[in-house]
């Protein structure tokens, strides 16, 4: 039996990876996705950082000269644009905000009253919305200067207004935006490719064989159906694992291109790598079986693609639902939900949490999934009405 399984496996592996389309969808695309994503997101982040550091273009509406206007004029973070129609300039984003200063601003401030300032901005614009808190902070700085002068006149120290001195201390081994993106993106893409990486091979080995009318001759050979099925099954599994490894390779390339954005994979402990590998393979074993079953059920290649495409969508739902899940605070119920439990275990492993109870629960569920999937596939493959369905 093992001899025949090996013969079928070698044949199918050669045929599968001889096809350029399979190589492109299972290897090249997974490798390219992360680097392209890295460059795209990196470019967007760079634009945001640049926007957040350069002077803000604003228009000022003031009927007279006042101290606040002088302060804004000389501030390095402000660039005042002269215009007769500030609202139009704001609409076109030639200015990011409009500062409207009360006519009696200086008089009110001198009399100890509130000087009124209106900051007009476009909440529907990202650039204008980003400018608002910066501009508000600058106006508050001016307010603090005035307060400081008032306290000085009264012979009082500025520190009288300061009640708490806050010092931020992070306990994370790795800090910054990169580790957050790392824990968000890696589990999502690894689980997606573990599940869907074998689809091109499964489509070809089942429905493709039926369409080319090469499945019937295989069934007439001395190889029994189970050996034939297992040989094909492990071909799909290998294709899925290769797609997952290709995705991981792409992620590593992305971390080299933009380490500040995606963190780094080089510092992962061996325990983390083993756990991620184990459960990704488990996911591949489950979905490879289901994909092969659907492929055998389909009448032709096109029909198989139609049936298998929703699997990608099904995988995207839990992947996005758990994208912002904190690996250090995962609800226990998540370890009993299909797909989500695998993502949860990976997220825990990425923050160096190795809970034996959680790993055991998900492992048991994984064995159940694989058993059910293989049972369904074997039953379908043994039905003449399915194999010769047209």
N, C-alpha and C positions, 0 to 999 in steps of 0.2 A: 504493500500500500504506500509506504513512504517513498519507494522508488518511483512510483507513478506520480505521486504528488510533486516530487522534485522535477520530474520530466516536464509536467504541465507548467510548473512555476517558472522554470528556465525558459520555456517557449514563450510564455505570456510576457515575461519581463523583457525579453528581446523584442517582441512585437510591439509592446507598449512604448518603450523608449526609443524605438526606431521611428516612431511617429513624431514629426516636428511639432505638431499641434499640442501633444501631451507635454513635450519638453517645455514649450512656451508657457502653457497654463500652469504646470505643476512646479516648474523651477524658475524660469526667468521672471515671470510676473511677481511671485512671492519675494524674490530677491530685490526687485526694483521698487516695490511699494513703499517700504520704510525710508530708503534714501530720498525718494521723490517727496514723500510726506515731510521728511526732515527739512528739505530745502524750502518747501512751500510754507510750512509753519514757521521755520526760522526767518524767512523773509518777512512774514507778517509780524512776528515778534519784534524784529529789527525796526520795522516801520513804526510800531507802537512806542518802542523805546526812544526812537529819534524824535517822534512827535511829543513825547513826554519831557524831553530835555531842551528842545529849542524854545526861544522866546514865543510867547503867545501873542498873536495878532489880535488886537482888540480895537473897538471904536469907543470913544468916550463922549457921552452927552452931559455937558456941564455949561450952565449959563454964565459962569464966572470962574475966575481962577480961584483955586483953593489948595489947601495943604495936601489933601489926598491926591489931587491931580498932579501936583509937583512930585509927589512920592512915586506915583505910577510912571511918570515920564522918565524918571531917573533909574527906575528899577531894571536890572539886567534881564529879568524873566519876562518883561513886558515890551511889546512893540506897538505903539499907538499909531493907528492908521487914520489919516484925515479923510473924512467923507461927509457929504451932505445928506447921504441916504444910508445910514448905518444898518437899517433893517434889510435893505436889498443886499448889502455886503454880507450880512450874516446868512441870508438865504443862499447866497452863492459860495459861502464859506471862505470869502476873502478876509473876513475876520471871524474868529472862533466864538467871540462873545461881545456883548455891549455892556459897558459900565455906565449907569445913569446916576449922577451925583446930585443930591438935593441942592437947590439954589442957596439955601441957608445953612449948608453943611458946617462951615467953619464957625459960624455964630453959635450953632447948637452945641458943637464940641467944646467951645470956650466957656459956655454956660453950664457945662456938665451934663448936657442932654445927649440923646442918641442922634448921631448924624446918619441920615438915611442914604443907603446905597442900594441900587437895584442891579443885579447881574442878570442880564438877559442872554439866554443861550438856547441852542437847538437840541432838545433831548433825543431827537431821532437821528442825530449825527454823532458818530463815535468820536470824531475829533473835537466837536464842540462840547460833548459830554465830558471828555477827558480834560478839557481846558477849564471847565467850571470849578472843580475842587482845587486846582492849582491857583486859580484866580481868587477864589474865596480865601485860601490860605495866605495869599499876599496881602489882601485887604485886612485880614485878621492880624497879620504882622504889623501893619500900620496902626491898628487899634491897640496893640500891645505897647507900641512906642509911645502913644498918647497916654496910656495908663501909667507907663513907667515915669513919664514927665510929671503927671499929677501926683504920684506917690512921692516923687523926689521933692516936690514943693511942700508936701506935708511932712517931709523928713522921715518917711517910712521906706523900709527896704522892700525891693520887689519880691523877695522870697516870702513875704507875708501871704501872697496869693497862691503859693505853691504848697500843697498839702501832701501829695504823694510823689515819691521819686521812683519811677518804674524802670526796672532793668530787665531786659529780655534775655533769657538764657535757653538755648535750644539743646535738647538731649539727644537729638538725632545724630546717628553716626555719619550720615551723609545729609547735607542740607541743600536747600535751593529748590528751584522750580524743576530741575532735571529729575530728581528722585520721584516727584509727584507724577510727572509725565511717564516715567519709567514704569511705575506700578499701575498706571492707567492703561497704557498702550500694549505692553508686552502680553499680559494675560489675554486680552481681547483678541489680538492677532494670532497668538499661538493656538488658542482654542478654535478659532474660526478655521484656520488652515489645517488643524488636526482633523476637523470634521469634514471639510469640503475638499481637501487636497486630493483625495482619491476619486473624486467624481469623474474627471476625464477618463481615467483608466477603467472605472466601473462601467461607464457608458459604453465604452468600446468592447469590453470583454463579455458583456451580456447582449444588449440590444445591437451593438455593432456586429457581433458574430451572427446573430439571427438575420440581420439585414444582408450580410455578405453570404449567407447560407453556408457558413463553415461550422456552425454549431452541431448540426446533424451528423456530419462525418465524424466529429469528435466523440459523439455519443455511441457510435457503432464500433469504436475501438475496444480493446480489452480493458481499458481503464474504466473502473466503476465510477458512478456519478459523484460519490462523496469525494473520491480522490481528485476528480476533475474540479469539483466545486472548491475544495480546500486550496488547490493550486492557484485557482483564479482569485480566491479570497486573499491569500497572502500577497499576491501581486498588487491588488488594490491597497492592501495595508502598507506595503513597501512604498508605493506611489504617494500615499498620504503622509508617511513619515518623511520622505524626501521633500515633499512640499512644505512640511513643518520646519525641517532643517533649513530649507531655502529661505523661509520667512525669518527664521532666527539669524541666518547669515545677513539678510537685509537689515535686520535690526542692529546687528553689530556694526555694519557699515555706517548706519545712521548715527550711532553713538560716536563713531570716529569723526564723522562730518560735523556733528553738532552736539558735543558732550554736555553743554550747558542746557540743552533742550531735552534730551532723552536720557540723561544720566549715563551710567556705564554698566556693562554686563560683566566686566572683567573681575569685579570684586565679589561676585556671588559665591557663597559657600558651596562646597560640594554637595551638602545635604539638600540645599535648595535646588540645585541643578538636577539631582536624582529624583526628587519629588515631582518637579515640573515634567521631567522626561517620562516618568512612570505614568502619570495621569494623562499626559498628551497622547501617549501610545494607547492607553485604555480607551480614550475618546476615538482614536483612529480605528481601533479594533471594532468598536460598536458601530460607528457610522459606515465603515467600509462594508460591513455585512449588510446593513440596510440599503446602501446604495447599489450593491450587487443584486439584491433581491428585487428592487425597483427596476433595475436595468433588465433583468430576466423577464419581468412581467411585461415590460413595454414591447410593443410590436416592432418598433424600429428605432434608429438612432435619435431621430428628431423627437419622437414621443418620449424617449427616456430623458432627454434634455429638459423637456417641458415638466416632467414629473420631478426631476432632481433639482431644478433651479430653486424651488421654494425652500430647500434645505438650507441654502445660504441665508435666506431671509429669516428662517427659524433660528439660526445661529446668531444672527445680528441682534435679535431682540434681547436675549439674556446678556450678550456681550455689552450692549449699550446700557442695560439696566444696572449692571454691576460696575460700570466704568468708574464711577466716583466712590465706589465702596472702599471704606477704610479697612485695610488688612488687619488692623489691631482691634477692630470692633465689629466683627461679623456676627449677625444674629444666628443662633443655633439652627433655626429652621432652614437656613440657606444650604446647610450640608445635606439636606434630604431632597432638594429640588434638582431634577436633572439638568445638566450642563452648568447651571449656576453653582452647584456644589464643587465642580472641578475648578471653575474660575476662583471660587472662594479659597480652595486649598492652595492654589498657585499664589494668590494675593497674600495669604498667610506666610507662605514659604519665602516670598520676596522681602518680608519684614522680619525674617528669621524666627517665625513662630512655627514650631513643630509639635502640634497637639496630637498625641497618639489616638485619642478618642475621635477627633475629627478625621484624621487620616484613615482610621479603621472604618468609620461609617461610610465615607466616600468610596473606599476600596470595595466594601461589600456591595454597595449600590452599583459600582462599576462592573463587578462580576455578574450581578443580576442583569444589567443592561446587555452585556456581551452575550450572555446565555440566551436571553429572549431574542436578540437580534439574529443569532446563529440558528436558533430553532425555526424562526420564521423563514429564513433564507433556505434552509435545508428542505423544509416542507414545500416551499414554492418550487424549488429546483427539481423536486421529485414528482411534481404534477405535470403530466403530459399536456394538459390544457393550458398550462402557463408557458411551458417551453416552446410549444408549437402554436402558440396564440398568434393569429394573423387577422 
